[in-house]
Amino acid sequence: MQLESLKKVYFLGIGGIGMSAIARYFLKRGVSVSGYDKTPSPLTGKLESEGMKIQFVENVEHIPEDVQLVIWTPAIPADSVLLNHCRHQNFLLMKRAEVLGWISKDNSSIAVAGTHGKTTTSSLLAYLLTASGVDCTAFLGGIAVNFDSNFISGSSEWVVLEADEYDRSFLQLSPDIAIITSMDADHLDIYGDASNMQEGFIAFSKKVKAGGRLHVEAKLKSLLPDSETTFTYGVEMGDYRAVNVRADDGMMHFDVEWPEGKILDCRLPYPGIHNVENAMGAISVLLHLKIEVELIKKALLGFKGIKRRFELIHKDDQRVYIDDYAHHPSELKAAIQAARMMYPGKKLAGIFQPHLYTRTRDFADGFAEALDGLDELWMLEIYPAREKPIQGVSSEMILEKMKLKDKKLVSNAALMEALHKSDFEILMTLGAGDIDRLVPEIDKEIFKV
């Protein structure tokens, strides 16, 4: 079947951030889009307002009989009534990553992979390209504030793709340029151990088209096969490097050096050394594409960030509230360090919701170490997502390993009272589950009183 001939597409898990970007792509092309998700959310509400039909109960009668393609996410359980109905009806079934590969195969694509940093890097890349005059299409893993969307519809040949390592999905892609931001152990329920996951990233690096380029964070180079088409980027290291990095006035300031030149006094309104690294991944590609340095410098200053990536929810003279998607120990450590850098000497409190039983089991020590960087912590119960409970694995598992004294397990219902009693100056909500649904309530009850 040709992409151009599609008239009706159905999505299983349409409310997922990656799935909804593809749904928006098809809707933009005039395709009738419908789908299923487990629960309503602000994102599904937005999709419905854009013209998509979404069901929230597993009723096979809601699936159009004449649907030509069913796109599904691995987050859908294997025993799903809807998934098995689609299989028995012999519908054409494709995973999200297969569809991305299909969409991008006739275009020039840039795929951004990494266990963390890929959403910020791909969003920065898409925005910098667009702001510099390259009208790219982009499929992102977060809502880019500059576009108020996770999908950008462009008219040039360039497509920016967020390449997901979960379920080895990124091996469906064959990009012209690839970026690898990080390779920390994660998704061990899929890979088994860190070495197998590293092999997955090596396999992805080999998916780059002949004549293409691989840009990797400089600390990762030794973990990947040596190649003359591999280039490095980073902070104070790499072929493309940020130097003289400092935080001032709520921005990251740095200079850029690479073999052919320099850019002085770049300013990124997005805090944290890790975000300077992410910016360098994007900048390295733009410099390769010969984008003018003044355009890059100007575009950087206009980047407004991504929702739930160090998103500033509230700020007044006394207190600041930040919401962040961090759900891996490395991400937590980076977010907490960024808050310390931006607000030195302030009392920093966090609300953390662990995501997945397997991740909690595999990285309990790392979570404990990262969260010890706070001054006060309220821990929520684990968000299970696609998983069944694992005996002996709970949020208490992390708390017991922590050195921080001011920590407490709380229910959602008891959280507001606990927040009212605290004298924090900086508050962070952290996690990838449904903790984001608490953000408006926290903002209203604690900061807008």
BELFENWO-V616575 format. One record per residue. N is the residue number from 1. RES is the residue in three letters. PHI is phi in whole degrees, 0 to 359 (NA if undefined). Layout:
BEGIN
n=(N	N)
res=(RES	RES)
phi=(PHI	PHI)
END
This chain:
BEGIN
n=(1	2	3	4	5	6	7	8	9	10	11	12	13	14	15	16	17	18	19	20	21	22	23	24	25	26	27	28	29	30	31	32	33	34	35	36	37	38	39	40	41	42	43	44	45	46	47	48	49	50	51	52	53	54	55	56	57	58	59	60	61	62	63	64	65	66	67	68	69	70	71	72	73	74	75	76	77	78	79	80	81	82	83	84	85	86	87	88	89	90	91	92	93	94	95	96	97	98	99	100	101	102	103	104	105	106	107	108	109	110	111	112	113	114	115	116	117	118	119	120	121	122	123	124	125	126	127	128	129	130	131	132	133	134	135	136	137	138	139	140	141	142	143	144	145	146	147	148	149	150	151	152	153	154	155	156	157	158	159	160	161	162	163	164	165	166	167	168	169	170	171	172	173	174	175	176	177	178	179	180	181	182	183	184	185	186	187	188	189	190	191	192	193	194	195	196	197	198	199	200	201	202	203	204	205	206	207	208	209	210	211	212	213	214	215	216	217	218	219	220	221	222	223	224	225	226	227	228	229	230	231	232	233	234	235	236	237	238	239	240	241	242	243	244	245	246	247	248	249	250	251	252	253	254	255	256	257	258	259	260	261	262	263	264	265	266	267	268	269	270	271	272	273	274	275	276	277	278	279	280	281	282	283	284	285	286	287	288	289	290	291	292	293	294	295	296	297	298	299	300	301	302	303	304	305	306	307	308	309	310	311	312	313	314	315	316	317	318	319	320	321	322	323	324	325	326	327	328	329	330	331	332	333	334	335	336	337	338	339	340	341	342	343	344	345	346	347	348	349	350	351	352	353	354	355	356	357	358	359	360	361	362	363	364	365	366	367	368	369	370	371	372	373	374	375	376	377	378	379	380	381	382	383	384	385	386	387	388	389	390	391	392	393	394	395	396	397	398	399	400	401	402	403	404	405	406	407	408	409	410	411	412	413	414	415	416	417	418	419	420	421	422	423	424	425	426	427	428	429	430	431	432	433	434	435	436	437	438	439	440	441	442	443	444	445	446	447	448	449)
res=(MET	GLN	LEU	GLU	SER	LEU	LYS	LYS	VAL	TYR	PHE	LEU	GLY	ILE	GLY	GLY	ILE	GLY	MET	SER	ALA	ILE	ALA	ARG	TYR	PHE	LEU	LYS	ARG	GLY	VAL	SER	VAL	SER	GLY	TYR	ASP	LYS	THR	PRO	SER	PRO	LEU	THR	GLY	LYS	LEU	GLU	SER	GLU	GLY	MET	LYS	ILE	GLN	PHE	VAL	GLU	ASN	VAL	GLU	HIS	ILE	PRO	GLU	ASP	VAL	GLN	LEU	VAL	ILE	TRP	THR	PRO	ALA	ILE	PRO	ALA	ASP	SER	VAL	LEU	LEU	ASN	HIS	CYS	ARG	HIS	GLN	ASN	PHE	LEU	LEU	MET	LYS	ARG	ALA	GLU	VAL	LEU	GLY	TRP	ILE	SER	LYS	ASP	ASN	SER	SER	ILE	ALA	VAL	ALA	GLY	THR	HIS	GLY	LYS	THR	THR	THR	SER	SER	LEU	LEU	ALA	TYR	LEU	LEU	THR	ALA	SER	GLY	VAL	ASP	CYS	THR	ALA	PHE	LEU	GLY	GLY	ILE	ALA	VAL	ASN	PHE	ASP	SER	ASN	PHE	ILE	SER	GLY	SER	SER	GLU	TRP	VAL	VAL	LEU	GLU	ALA	ASP	GLU	TYR	ASP	ARG	SER	PHE	LEU	GLN	LEU	SER	PRO	ASP	ILE	ALA	ILE	ILE	THR	SER	MET	ASP	ALA	ASP	HIS	LEU	ASP	ILE	TYR	GLY	ASP	ALA	SER	ASN	MET	GLN	GLU	GLY	PHE	ILE	ALA	PHE	SER	LYS	LYS	VAL	LYS	ALA	GLY	GLY	ARG	LEU	HIS	VAL	GLU	ALA	LYS	LEU	LYS	SER	LEU	LEU	PRO	ASP	SER	GLU	THR	THR	PHE	THR	TYR	GLY	VAL	GLU	MET	GLY	ASP	TYR	ARG	ALA	VAL	ASN	VAL	ARG	ALA	ASP	ASP	GLY	MET	MET	HIS	PHE	ASP	VAL	GLU	TRP	PRO	GLU	GLY	LYS	ILE	LEU	ASP	CYS	ARG	LEU	PRO	TYR	PRO	GLY	ILE	HIS	ASN	VAL	GLU	ASN	ALA	MET	GLY	ALA	ILE	SER	VAL	LEU	LEU	HIS	LEU	LYS	ILE	GLU	VAL	GLU	LEU	ILE	LYS	LYS	ALA	LEU	LEU	GLY	PHE	LYS	GLY	ILE	LYS	ARG	ARG	PHE	GLU	LEU	ILE	HIS	LYS	ASP	ASP	GLN	ARG	VAL	TYR	ILE	ASP	ASP	TYR	ALA	HIS	HIS	PRO	SER	GLU	LEU	LYS	ALA	ALA	ILE	GLN	ALA	ALA	ARG	MET	MET	TYR	PRO	GLY	LYS	LYS	LEU	ALA	GLY	ILE	PHE	GLN	PRO	HIS	LEU	TYR	THR	ARG	THR	ARG	ASP	PHE	ALA	ASP	GLY	PHE	ALA	GLU	ALA	LEU	ASP	GLY	LEU	ASP	GLU	LEU	TRP	MET	LEU	GLU	ILE	TYR	PRO	ALA	ARG	GLU	LYS	PRO	ILE	GLN	GLY	VAL	SER	SER	GLU	MET	ILE	LEU	GLU	LYS	MET	LYS	LEU	LYS	ASP	LYS	LYS	LEU	VAL	SER	ASN	ALA	ALA	LEU	MET	GLU	ALA	LEU	HIS	LYS	SER	ASP	PHE	GLU	ILE	LEU	MET	THR	LEU	GLY	ALA	GLY	ASP	ILE	ASP	ARG	LEU	VAL	PRO	GLU	ILE	ASP	LYS	GLU	ILE	PHE	LYS	VAL)
phi=(NA	272	304	292	271	291	241	224	231	240	244	261	98	296	279	294	296	285	295	295	296	291	301	294	300	293	300	298	271	87	277	285	243	220	180	235	214	294	221	294	209	305	291	296	298	293	298	296	293	277	119	266	260	233	251	236	234	278	241	294	292	279	277	303	295	261	295	264	211	246	254	229	252	300	291	288	299	298	267	301	301	292	297	290	299	297	293	291	275	59	295	289	251	223	286	307	294	299	294	299	298	295	297	269	296	260	240	272	243	239	253	249	241	151	290	207	95	289	291	296	295	292	292	300	299	297	292	297	298	299	293	265	101	261	279	272	264	214	244	247	263	199	272	287	297	299	249	51	197	259	227	239	262	241	246	276	280	272	234	260	236	273	262	271	280	299	61	58	301	293	285	278	259	226	282	282	228	236	239	241	271	192	220	295	302	196	52	289	293	263	270	90	209	297	293	295	293	299	298	298	291	298	298	297	300	276	277	297	299	302	87	273	224	242	250	234	302	305	290	266	304	291	271	243	301	289	204	286	259	257	233	246	218	169	256	64	200	110	296	243	223	268	231	56	282	204	254	199	55	75	233	264	251	196	254	245	236	208	307	262	171	219	234	266	52	284	230	241	280	212	285	109	300	298	282	294	300	300	298	295	300	292	299	300	289	297	295	299	279	66	289	299	296	292	293	298	298	293	294	306	294	266	288	258	93	232	300	69	243	48	278	281	270	209	211	222	293	257	221	229	233	236	245	218	281	312	220	234	309	295	291	300	299	295	294	293	296	297	295	297	293	281	229	297	81	270	286	252	243	222	245	238	243	300	241	82	293	296	294	297	298	286	232	303	297	294	298	300	297	294	288	294	285	273	264	207	222	247	259	265	292	298	271	282	51	274	256	270	302	245	303	86	255	204	297	300	302	285	304	295	270	278	269	302	279	273	221	201	276	229	275	302	293	269	296	300	298	296	294	299	276	272	253	299	250	236	240	233	263	227	143	247	276	252	300	298	286	276	301	299	292	298	300	287	282	259	253	253	283)
END
